[in-house]
Amino acid sequence: MSIKEILETYKTIVVVGLSSHTWRASYGVCRFMQSAGYRIIPVNPNETDVLGEKAFPSLDHVPGPIEIVDIFRRPEYVPDIGEAASRRNAKVIWMQEGVVHESAAERAREAGLDVVMDRCILKEHMRYF
């Protein structure tokens, strides 16, 4: 599935590493995506609420189906996040700019997930819409 198709098809983004600190990239990106009509679900064990949404300590704690898993964590955390996304039958793993992990991406693809790596979801949304 192309990036444009991903952004058209899925409207719920589970954001691993979303911070309530307004100066963090994750906050600004997610505030924009929320204003563009996407539901944002924060995953961060250090938060209780971000952008008016209840935060969860891990992907395994997020209720209901998971569409896009957007990763705002360093690359060394990606394999565990990818495994959790696979367990939860997520549709897409999205690694933000600067986040690259080839072997985790390959495992996710083998598990049937679409993978976007080293791309900003906000910039991609602005490019297409």
Steps between C-alpha positions, in 0.01 A plus 500: 500500500634846413546774760206690351280190524607442860407856595166475318408157637598512866382773737631375835867554586648337808805712579779329693708763679244781486591761762285767663795741471386751239856560377545134398460408133257222591262750659497740204466225242216333687317827569504565124384147413223528758385829345500327160242251630711210625444340839822503700561235768810577712726218617744617765537351849591846635175666388135471603342733244635671188302722262181411688547125446568238768858375480591130529825352634552267201339379177376194686285726720328686214139382471343405169652461155820683405550656158818711477776469760706819472838466673668800665768294675868431429570217254613255768140490631344423162531117507296468821243750376477315169444169678223654710342653188506158331342336807225762494438455125583860419479598135797738471829566677609860441849603610543877521790689340832375630354169617638214291514132585522278191471159670196608706342641184558171318347299787196730497459457124527122537222520760281681246538860616567794272817684603593866460849585621688828553202716398302765688127423497417873514721582200357207305145610583577853382654366180184313400220705652 
